[in-house]
Amino acid sequence: MTATEGGSGVDAEVGGAVALARVQDQPLSVDEVLAAVRHDRAGAVALFVGQVRDHDGGRGVVALDYSAHPSADSVAETITQRYAARPGIERVAMVHRVGSLVVGDLAIVAAVSAAHRGEAFEACSQLVEEVKAALPIWKHQQFADGTHEWVGIG
């Protein structure tokens, strides 16, 4: 079973610091991601929650669909491992949603725990940017005016 069919990708510690790295077709849980990065050595946790907004480029968004390449779980694991290997980082977790979403649904939840806040903030921000740039997921947006567009292809 693949992650996009309800599988789990990486759910256990990988290399000692990746707690979650997966793509899934079920609703995301902020609590699950926060619990995954909890560690006694961590003095800080930086959390990012990305949700479907009601507009893009001046147009009203009514819904969107995320599609993932079969390698998405593997790429997610590779990306999160890079951030987990950084000095001072204790745990890294990132879960991205695929399938049909509506305004307000969570699309990505990422968290990094670290000894200090600066490390956690920096790693979490860079993790989200790299996921957006490198994770093979494409977004098909549906607009209020009946038009649509693909984002992230080509």
MARVODREN-363950 format. One line per field, with one value per residue (C-alpha): chain; x, y, z; residue in one letter; residue number from 0. Coordinates in nm, 4 decimals, always signed. Each point is the difference from the previous one (the first is absolute). Example, Ala and Ser with C-alpha at 12.3 -4.5 7.8 and 13.67 -1.06 7.14 Angstrom:
chain: (A A) $
u: (+1.2300 +0.1370) $
v: (-0.4500 +0.3440) $
w: (+0.7800 -0.0660) $
resn: (A S) $
resi: (0 1) $
% end
This chain:
chain: (A A A A A A A A A A A A A A A A A A A A A A A A A A A A A A A A A A A A A A A A A A A A A A A A A A A A A A A A A A A A A A A A A A A A A A A A A A A A A A A A A A A A A A A A A A A A A A A A A A A A A A A A A A A A A A A A A A A A A A A A A A A A A A A A A A A A A A A A A A A A A A A A A A A A A A A A A A) $
u: (+0.0000 +0.1362 -0.0233 -0.2481 -0.2241 +0.0073 +0.3445 +0.2425 +0.3353 +0.2525 -0.1627 +0.2853 +0.3341 +0.2278 +0.3590 -0.1099 -0.1784 -0.2619 -0.3277 -0.2410 +0.0518 -0.2968 -0.2639 -0.3540 -0.3551 -0.1576 -0.0476 +0.3141 +0.0427 +0.1964 -0.0021 +0.1565 +0.2834 +0.0644 +0.0068 +0.2422 +0.2643 -0.0267 +0.3355 +0.1451 +0.3089 -0.2144 -0.0501 -0.1914 -0.2444 -0.0710 -0.3229 -0.1327 -0.3593 -0.0914 -0.3668 -0.2060 -0.0783 -0.2946 +0.2018 +0.3063 +0.1245 -0.3063 -0.2449 -0.2320 +0.0970 -0.2825 +0.1916 +0.3166 +0.1408 +0.3538 +0.1547 +0.3251 +0.2602 +0.0507 +0.3441 -0.1458 +0.0445 +0.3621 +0.0713 -0.1705 +0.2229 +0.3150 -0.0892 -0.0845 +0.3157 +0.2114 -0.1586 +0.0131 +0.3756 +0.0611 +0.1780 -0.2381 -0.3060 -0.1757 -0.3010 -0.1517 -0.3500 -0.1767 -0.3292 -0.1536 -0.3554 -0.1073 -0.3467 -0.2933 +0.0126 -0.2242 +0.0677 +0.1212 +0.1301 +0.3573 +0.2396 +0.3306 +0.1090 +0.3695 +0.1812 +0.3571 +0.1164 +0.3406 +0.2007 -0.0587 -0.2696 +0.2269 +0.0983 -0.3610 -0.1385 +0.2708 -0.0240 -0.3804 -0.0152 +0.2612 -0.1622 -0.3340 +0.1647 +0.1873 -0.3121 -0.1874 +0.2823 +0.1058 -0.2790 -0.1650 -0.3520 -0.2143 -0.2955 -0.3081 -0.1848 -0.3673 -0.1084 -0.3339 -0.0330 +0.0060 +0.3598 +0.2786 +0.3777 +0.2764 +0.2823 +0.3393 -0.0001 +0.2875) $
v: (+0.0000 +0.3431 +0.3086 +0.1518 -0.3022 +0.0507 -0.1484 +0.1616 +0.0765 +0.0351 -0.0063 -0.1066 +0.1525 -0.0101 +0.0944 +0.0918 +0.3243 -0.0360 -0.0625 +0.0296 +0.0405 -0.0872 +0.0914 -0.1072 +0.0232 +0.0359 +0.3238 +0.1208 +0.0240 +0.2837 -0.1904 -0.3069 +0.2057 +0.1874 -0.3255 -0.1501 +0.2685 +0.0062 -0.0693 +0.0674 +0.1714 +0.2398 +0.3461 +0.1177 -0.1262 +0.1930 -0.0952 +0.0870 -0.0665 +0.0681 +0.0088 +0.0525 +0.3700 +0.1564 +0.1917 -0.0162 +0.2611 +0.2174 -0.2804 -0.1794 -0.3623 -0.2435 -0.3286 -0.1726 -0.3432 -0.1073 -0.2834 -0.1719 -0.1934 -0.3554 +0.1073 +0.2720 -0.1932 -0.0786 +0.3621 +0.1178 -0.2329 +0.1220 +0.3654 -0.0435 -0.2039 +0.2928 +0.2290 -0.2617 -0.0313 +0.3653 +0.0775 +0.0764 -0.1509 -0.2700 -0.1048 +0.0877 -0.0793 +0.0879 -0.1268 +0.1212 -0.0659 -0.1236 -0.0376 +0.2418 +0.2877 +0.2987 +0.3414 -0.0394 -0.3569 -0.0601 -0.0641 -0.0334 -0.0234 +0.0180 +0.0288 +0.0056 -0.0353 +0.1275 +0.1019 +0.3690 +0.2017 +0.1457 -0.3435 -0.1193 +0.3058 -0.0038 -0.3727 -0.0025 +0.2951 -0.1479 -0.3442 +0.1392 +0.1934 -0.3093 -0.2164 +0.2546 +0.0078 -0.3656 -0.2328 -0.1422 +0.1217 +0.1994 +0.2220 +0.0345 +0.3130 +0.0603 +0.3630 +0.1626 +0.1239 -0.3595 +0.0073 -0.2206 -0.0304 -0.2454 +0.1197 -0.1669 -0.1749 +0.0722) $
w: (+0.0000 -0.0877 +0.2175 -0.2398 +0.0593 +0.3754 +0.0639 +0.2341 -0.1575 +0.2832 +0.3422 +0.2223 +0.0791 -0.3007 +0.0733 +0.3517 -0.0833 -0.2739 +0.1777 -0.2945 -0.3728 -0.2140 -0.2521 +0.0822 -0.1274 +0.3444 +0.1986 +0.1756 +0.3765 +0.1580 +0.3300 -0.1638 -0.1485 +0.3259 +0.1966 -0.2524 +0.0561 +0.3779 +0.1631 +0.3456 -0.1472 -0.2044 +0.1438 -0.3064 -0.2579 -0.3196 -0.1729 -0.3445 -0.1008 -0.3607 -0.0857 -0.3135 -0.0329 -0.1785 -0.2600 -0.2216 -0.2424 +0.0540 -0.0779 +0.2385 +0.0681 +0.0735 +0.0107 -0.1062 -0.0622 +0.0827 -0.2019 +0.0949 -0.1919 +0.1352 +0.1288 +0.2247 +0.3274 -0.0829 -0.0922 +0.3208 +0.2009 -0.1759 +0.0564 +0.3682 +0.0629 -0.1197 +0.2579 +0.2748 -0.0531 +0.0864 +0.3276 +0.2841 -0.1696 +0.2016 -0.2108 -0.3369 -0.1232 -0.3242 -0.1367 -0.3279 -0.1101 -0.3431 -0.1473 -0.0062 +0.2487 +0.0650 +0.1488 +0.3580 -0.0365 +0.1119 -0.2896 +0.1876 +0.3619 +0.0830 +0.3312 +0.1216 +0.3575 +0.1024 +0.3012 -0.0820 -0.1799 -0.2676 -0.1250 +0.0074 -0.1836 -0.2657 -0.0682 -0.0107 -0.2388 -0.2322 +0.0188 -0.1167 -0.2839 -0.1169 +0.0200 -0.2104 -0.2572 -0.0132 +0.1153 -0.3152 +0.0772 -0.2403 +0.0791 -0.2195 +0.1137 -0.0736 -0.0012 +0.0804 -0.3592 -0.1328 -0.1238 +0.1295 -0.0117 +0.0801 +0.2240 +0.0268 -0.3361 -0.2350) $
resn: (M T A T E G G S G V D A E V G G A V A L A R V Q D Q P L S V D E V L A A V R H D R A G A V A L F V G Q V R D H D G G R G V V A L D Y S A H P S A D S V A E T I T Q R Y A A R P G I E R V A M V H R V G S L V V G D L A I V A A V S A A H R G E A F E A C S Q L V E E V K A A L P I W K H Q Q F A D G T H E W V G I G) $
resi: (0 1 2 3 4 5 6 7 8 9 10 11 12 13 14 15 16 17 18 19 20 21 22 23 24 25 26 27 28 29 30 31 32 33 34 35 36 37 38 39 40 41 42 43 44 45 46 47 48 49 50 51 52 53 54 55 56 57 58 59 60 61 62 63 64 65 66 67 68 69 70 71 72 73 74 75 76 77 78 79 80 81 82 83 84 85 86 87 88 89 90 91 92 93 94 95 96 97 98 99 100 101 102 103 104 105 106 107 108 109 110 111 112 113 114 115 116 117 118 119 120 121 122 123 124 125 126 127 128 129 130 131 132 133 134 135 136 137 138 139 140 141 142 143 144 145 146 147 148 149 150 151 152 153) $
% end
